[in-house]
Amino acid sequence: MSTAQTETAAPAKNAPAIIASSVDEGHRTKQAPFGETLVSLARTMPEIVGMSADLAKYTDIHIFAAAYPDRFYQMGMSEQLMMTAAGGLAKEGFIPFATTYATFAARRCYDFISQAVAEQNANVKIVGGLPGLTTGYGPSHQSTDDLAIFRAMPNLTVIDPCDAHEIEQLVPALAKHDGPVYTRILRGAVPLILDEYDYQFELGKAKLLRGGRDVLIIGTGFMTMRALDAAKRLAADGVDVAVLHVPTLKPLDEATIIREASRTGRLVVTAENHSCIGGLGDAVASLLFRSGVTPAMRQIALPDAFLKAGSLEVLQHRYGISTDAMVHSIKCWL
């Protein structure tokens, strides 16, 4: 398996804001699906409480804080304390949604989540904003290794949703699920894609969104959106591309992935907004190796490196996860 190291020309547009949404041109959006859904759900679930480590506005949980001020805990810039307190609240029967940036949850809080949440199998929902390369503020804010870190933690379910439609379905599923979960989210104006595919989120399940005879893209997070866009563009060149969406990285829907990857004659491409180490690509490759399934396989992912700061659009293209870069890579591999 090799990783995409696309070196196509950068977009000619002027640099956009350093923090921007991950909405590609022409896509519909929905505002703050996580915060709005959590508020709606909390009307009938009084055990839900919200927590933030001084980033309520930037994870969209400020909407919950405004609606339920008596059920919201502003913990300040104390992510480790927040995770420990969340574990304690869960022991008392609450369902804490603990929010911060993904990189802070993964790097600053690992030991605290491991001991106070995962080891206790506490019913805590850890919500990480700015997943992967969705900010241009450089390595301190770019969460390129969170999936690898949390996949290695026992008891923890790990999710990377695609769009607003999926986030709206995901939040009730998390509240219903009894156990610790880490999920990424997109905030603000979030792309709205999967409603066109009659999509229904199920915890632990992968869904085939589109069939195709030449290439199978196995995507997670917003890279599934780009996989669908890439499939439409490649169809114009006579390349028939299937897209399998894998929102739950742990536990992995092994049966569906093996079934789709076993179909002969298709190049299998994994696509993720995460380091090439320890995320979806590694999980799929390991699964197929153990299962004796050996398709031609390639990986679209971020490099094993601390990424640069700068324009988000330029960075995503430079590091090979833009739709243009994805199309270019797949054409080179065929």
RANORDA-V431727 format. One record per residue. N is the residue number from 1. PHI is phi in degrees with one decimal (* if undefined). PSI is psi in degrees with one decimal (999 if undefined). Layout:
BEGIN
n: [N/N]
phi: [PHI/PHI]
psi: [PSI/PSI]
END
This chain:
BEGIN
n: [1/2/3/4/5/6/7/8/9/10/11/12/13/14/15/16/17/18/19/20/21/22/23/24/25/26/27/28/29/30/31/32/33/34/35/36/37/38/39/40/41/42/43/44/45/46/47/48/49/50/51/52/53/54/55/56/57/58/59/60/61/62/63/64/65/66/67/68/69/70/71/72/73/74/75/76/77/78/79/80/81/82/83/84/85/86/87/88/89/90/91/92/93/94/95/96/97/98/99/100/101/102/103/104/105/106/107/108/109/110/111/112/113/114/115/116/117/118/119/120/121/122/123/124/125/126/127/128/129/130/131/132/133/134/135/136/137/138/139/140/141/142/143/144/145/146/147/148/149/150/151/152/153/154/155/156/157/158/159/160/161/162/163/164/165/166/167/168/169/170/171/172/173/174/175/176/177/178/179/180/181/182/183/184/185/186/187/188/189/190/191/192/193/194/195/196/197/198/199/200/201/202/203/204/205/206/207/208/209/210/211/212/213/214/215/216/217/218/219/220/221/222/223/224/225/226/227/228/229/230/231/232/233/234/235/236/237/238/239/240/241/242/243/244/245/246/247/248/249/250/251/252/253/254/255/256/257/258/259/260/261/262/263/264/265/266/267/268/269/270/271/272/273/274/275/276/277/278/279/280/281/282/283/284/285/286/287/288/289/290/291/292/293/294/295/296/297/298/299/300/301/302/303/304/305/306/307/308/309/310/311/312/313/314/315/316/317/318/319/320/321/322/323/324/325/326/327/328/329/330/331/332/333/334]
phi: [*/-120.8/-102.5/-66.0/-125.8/-66.7/-123.9/-71.0/-62.3/-69.2/-56.3/-81.4/-67.2/-67.1/-63.6/-81.6/-55.7/-70.5/-108.7/-141.9/-75.1/-102.3/-85.4/-86.0/-57.1/93.5/-91.9/-73.7/-136.0/-136.0/-85.5/48.2/-62.6/-65.1/-64.0/-65.7/-68.4/-63.7/-62.7/-62.2/-67.7/-67.4/-62.8/-110.2/-128.7/-67.1/-78.4/-74.6/-129.4/-110.8/-140.2/-144.6/-104.2/68.6/-132.4/-58.4/-64.2/-95.0/-123.3/71.1/-81.8/-62.7/-67.8/-65.8/-60.9/-71.7/-79.3/-132.8/-61.6/-79.4/-117.0/-120.3/-119.7/-90.2/-90.3/73.9/-80.2/-139.3/-59.9/-64.6/-62.8/-60.5/-67.4/-66.6/-65.2/-62.1/-61.2/-67.1/-61.5/-63.5/-64.1/-91.1/98.1/-83.8/-116.9/-79.0/-103.1/-96.5/-116.7/-165.9/-71.7/-58.8/-67.2/-72.2/-60.9/-78.4/-89.0/-79.0/-110.0/-54.0/-65.7/-72.2/-67.2/-60.4/-85.5/-92.7/-120.4/-70.3/-62.0/-83.8/52.2/-74.1/-82.8/-110.6/-108.3/-92.6/-117.6/-109.1/-86.8/51.7/-72.8/57.6/-97.5/-122.4/-146.1/-97.4/-80.9/88.7/-58.6/-66.2/-114.9/-91.9/-90.8/-96.7/-129.8/-66.3/-65.2/-63.6/-63.1/-80.5/-62.9/-82.6/-93.0/-59.1/76.1/-88.6/-83.3/-126.2/-132.8/-133.7/-74.4/-88.7/-149.8/-66.2/-59.2/-72.9/-62.1/-62.5/-85.0/-68.0/-60.0/-62.1/-65.5/-66.0/-63.3/-76.0/-73.6/-94.3/157.7/-75.6/-135.8/-112.6/-131.8/-79.4/-140.3/-98.9/-118.8/69.6/-80.0/-100.6/-55.9/-123.2/-128.0/-71.8/-63.9/-74.1/-111.1/51.8/-85.2/-130.4/-68.7/-133.3/-58.4/85.6/-114.3/-94.6/-130.5/-80.5/-93.7/-157.4/-88.4/-179.3/-95.7/-98.5/-137.1/-116.5/-94.7/-103.8/-117.3/-141.0/62.2/-71.4/-67.9/-65.8/-57.8/-72.1/-64.2/-65.2/-64.0/-63.2/-61.5/-64.8/-71.2/-70.3/-61.4/-64.6/-100.4/82.6/-100.3/-95.2/-116.1/-93.8/-130.6/-112.1/-94.5/-122.6/-75.2/-98.5/-86.2/-152.2/-75.2/-81.0/-79.3/-64.2/-62.8/-68.2/-64.5/-63.0/-60.0/-72.9/-73.4/-81.1/-66.4/-73.3/86.7/-112.0/-74.2/-98.4/-125.2/-92.2/-138.0/-149.5/-94.7/-165.2/-54.0/-68.3/-106.7/87.7/-103.7/-62.0/-58.2/-64.8/-63.9/-69.1/-61.0/-64.3/-60.8/-67.0/-61.1/-66.0/-92.1/75.7/-98.0/-130.9/-76.0/-63.5/-138.8/-135.2/-129.8/-107.1/-162.4/-76.5/-71.8/-78.1/-161.7/-78.5/-81.2/-76.3/-92.3/148.3/-63.0/-63.0/-60.8/-66.0/-64.6/-62.8/-72.3/-58.6/-94.8/88.2/-112.6/-75.1/-63.2/-57.6/-65.6/-63.7/-60.4/-60.1/-63.0/-65.2/-61.6/-66.9/-82.7/-78.0]
psi: [134.0/158.4/143.4/128.0/65.2/133.2/34.4/163.4/143.6/157.7/144.2/-10.1/160.3/154.7/129.2/-177.1/150.1/-30.9/123.1/167.1/171.9/32.8/123.2/157.3/133.9/-6.9/145.0/161.8/165.1/139.3/128.5/55.8/-34.2/-52.3/-43.5/-41.3/-39.2/-39.8/-45.4/-43.0/-35.5/-17.3/-33.0/0.2/85.4/-12.0/-11.2/130.3/153.4/147.8/145.8/147.5/63.0/23.5/32.9/-44.6/-31.7/4.6/4.3/6.1/-3.2/-23.8/-41.2/-41.8/-37.8/-35.3/-35.2/68.4/-28.2/-7.2/17.2/136.0/112.1/106.8/-2.2/-169.6/64.2/65.7/-40.0/-42.8/-40.3/-43.6/-37.7/-42.7/-36.0/-41.1/-39.8/-42.2/-39.6/-36.7/-25.2/6.6/1.9/164.0/92.3/132.7/101.9/117.3/141.2/-174.5/147.7/-39.8/-33.9/-40.4/-42.0/-45.4/-44.1/-28.0/7.0/-51.8/-35.9/-39.2/-40.7/-46.4/-39.7/-16.3/-62.9/-48.0/-32.4/-5.5/40.2/147.0/63.8/136.3/108.8/122.9/117.4/117.5/171.7/55.7/143.1/-136.0/76.5/16.4/148.3/15.3/11.6/-177.1/-29.1/-23.9/-8.2/112.8/81.7/-1.9/7.6/-38.0/-41.0/-43.9/-47.6/-24.5/-27.4/-5.6/120.1/150.6/-15.5/126.3/139.5/125.7/142.3/90.9/160.6/-48.4/-172.2/-38.5/-43.0/-38.0/-40.0/-32.3/-29.5/-43.0/-48.7/-34.8/-37.6/-43.4/-34.5/-30.7/129.1/96.6/167.0/138.8/140.0/126.2/141.2/154.9/154.7/145.1/173.7/-136.3/103.0/138.3/147.4/106.8/-50.6/-14.5/-23.4/-12.6/16.9/43.4/139.1/118.4/134.6/128.6/124.9/4.1/136.8/150.7/130.9/117.1/-23.9/135.0/164.3/148.2/-20.4/-40.5/141.8/113.9/123.2/108.9/160.0/158.2/-154.3/-7.4/-21.3/-38.6/-44.6/-29.7/-41.3/-41.0/-43.4/-38.5/-41.2/-40.4/-38.0/-27.2/-32.2/-22.8/12.5/13.7/120.0/113.2/127.9/151.3/122.6/121.1/129.1/86.9/-30.9/112.0/-19.9/116.9/143.9/141.1/80.5/-40.0/-44.0/-41.8/-44.9/-42.5/-47.1/-37.8/-16.9/-14.7/126.0/152.2/5.0/136.3/129.3/125.2/122.2/146.1/122.8/151.0/67.7/163.3/150.9/-7.8/122.7/1.9/-142.1/-45.0/-47.0/-39.8/-43.1/-44.4/-43.4/-42.8/-47.6/-37.8/-46.5/-26.9/-4.0/18.2/123.2/66.6/163.2/130.8/140.0/164.2/129.4/116.2/171.6/151.6/162.6/78.1/157.8/124.0/161.5/162.3/155.9/-159.7/128.3/-44.1/-43.3/-42.3/-43.4/-35.5/-43.9/-38.6/9.8/13.9/7.6/163.5/-41.5/-45.7/-37.9/-45.9/-44.4/-45.6/-45.6/-39.2/-38.9/-31.4/-20.9/999]
END
